[in-house]
Amino acid sequence: MNRLPKSDDDLEPRTAATLLEVLIRAGLILILAIICYQVFSPFMILMAWAVILAVTLYPLHQRIARRVGGRQGIASMLLLIVGFVLIAVPTAILVNSLGDSVNELIHKVQTNSLQIPAPPDQVARWPLVGEKLLPYGPRHMPIFPHW
């Protein structure tokens, strides 16, 4: 004969207390997750690139470490120097060239020697702008002729 187990009168309050405790903990974890997201959200793209670079460069780092006798710190430093040379040097050259070009543009505008060449004759066939661009002036005309 199957007998029903004795009911535990204390089971319902214990279950309710446990459920309430679980819900409170879940709510606190959710609040902490939202706060963490708000703090780190400006850096999400940066963190994503950091993960991409770390995963991508790890085999190269290990290969360099093997060649320098298993020293991880030296391998990291060599990888950092190579990355710096590959990124910073071309950037410095580009910024220097941009500065020279802007300086030259300012000088030409101040001396009224800036000239914009007329567009080639093929531009006349472009829809909307072609016919409007070509009729203006000689091949090289100053941009500010009245100064």
Buried (B, 14 or more C-beta within 10 A) or exposed (E): EEEEEEEEEEEEEEEEEEEEEEEEEEEEEEEEEEEEEEEEEEEEEEEEEEEEEEEEBEEEBEEBBEEEEEBEEBBBEBBEEEEEEEEEEEEEEEEEEEEEEEEEEEEBEEEEEBEEEBBEEEBBEEEEEBEEEBEEEEEEEBEEEEE
